[in-house]
Amino acid sequence: MLVLRRKKNESIQIGEEIEIKILGIEGDQVKVGIEAPGSVDIYRKELYIDTKQQNNEALNISEDLLQLLKKTDK
């Protein structure tokens, strides 16, 4: 993991197309702006993990349902 210190209005550049800019600092919270192409998905990590977990649960239900359907076809 790369660790960097940035001040308000300073940025981090990732490749040619992604810029992360520190917009503000208030107490223990940092406001971050991200400029990236529309093809790059950007999520808060807790939402990303939650969505991934829900998708995995739905996939498991679908696999269980498929197995039940296969058994009833016989």
C-alpha contacts under 8 A as a table, 3 or more apart, distances in Angstrom:
res1	aa1	res2	aa2	distance
6	R	10	E	5.82
6	R	11	S	7.09
6	R	22	I	7.16
7	K	10	E	5.49
7	K	22	I	6.77
8	K	22	I	5.12
8	K	23	L	5.73
8	K	24	G	5.52
8	K	25	I	6.77
9	N	21	K	6.31
9	N	22	I	5.28
9	N	23	L	5.60
9	N	24	G	7.49
10	E	21	K	5.84
10	E	22	I	5.78
11	S	19	E	6.60
11	S	20	I	5.43
11	S	21	K	4.17
11	S	22	I	6.22
12	I	19	E	5.73
12	I	20	I	5.08
12	I	21	K	6.38
13	Q	16	E	7.42
13	Q	17	E	7.90
13	Q	18	I	5.93
13	Q	19	E	4.56
13	Q	20	I	6.39
14	I	17	E	6.88
14	I	18	I	5.01
14	I	19	E	6.08
14	I	20	I	7.89
15	G	18	I	6.24
17	E	35	E	7.65
17	E	36	A	5.78
17	E	37	P	6.71
18	I	34	I	7.13
18	I	35	E	5.58
18	I	36	A	4.60
18	I	37	P	7.44
19	E	34	I	5.76
19	E	35	E	5.14
19	E	36	A	6.70
20	I	32	V	6.75
20	I	33	G	5.73
20	I	34	I	4.58
20	I	35	E	6.50
21	K	32	V	5.69
21	K	33	G	5.07
21	K	34	I	6.37
22	I	25	I	7.77
22	I	30	V	7.10
22	I	31	K	6.11
22	I	32	V	4.78
22	I	33	G	6.40
23	L	30	V	7.59
23	L	31	K	5.28
23	L	32	V	5.48
23	L	33	G	6.35
24	G	30	V	5.84
24	G	31	K	4.94
24	G	32	V	7.24
25	I	28	D	7.44
25	I	29	Q	5.93
25	I	30	V	4.56
25	I	31	K	6.21
26	E	29	Q	5.36
26	E	30	V	6.41
36	A	40	V	6.45
37	P	40	V	5.66
38	G	41	D	7.37
43	Y	47	L	6.60
43	Y	48	Y	5.87
44	R	47	L	5.49
44	R	48	Y	6.28
45	K	48	Y	4.95
45	K	49	I	6.15
46	E	49	I	5.25
46	E	50	D	6.15
47	L	50	D	5.03
47	L	51	T	5.98
48	Y	51	T	5.24
48	Y	52	K	6.07
49	I	52	K	5.11
49	I	53	Q	6.12
50	D	53	Q	5.12
50	D	54	Q	6.20
51	T	54	Q	5.08
51	T	55	N	6.10
52	K	55	N	5.10
52	K	56	N	6.19
53	Q	56	N	5.09
53	Q	57	E	6.20
54	Q	57	E	5.06
54	Q	58	A	6.15
55	N	58	A	5.07
55	N	59	L	6.10
56	N	59	L	4.98
56	N	60	N	6.22
57	E	60	N	5.11
57	E	61	I	6.29
58	A	61	I	5.09
58	A	62	S	6.14
59	L	62	S	4.99
59	L	63	E	6.18
60	N	63	E	5.08
60	N	64	D	6.19
61	I	64	D	5.08
61	I	65	L	6.10
62	S	65	L	5.05
62	S	66	L	6.05
63	E	66	L	5.03
63	E	67	Q	6.27
64	D	67	Q	5.18
64	D	68	L	6.37
65	L	68	L	5.05
65	L	69	L	6.17
66	L	69	L	5.06
66	L	70	K	6.18
67	Q	70	K	5.11
67	Q	71	K	6.36
68	L	71	K	5.15
68	L	72	T	6.40
69	L	72	T	5.17
69	L	73	D	6.34
70	K	73	D	5.27
70	K	74	K	7.07
71	K	74	K	5.79
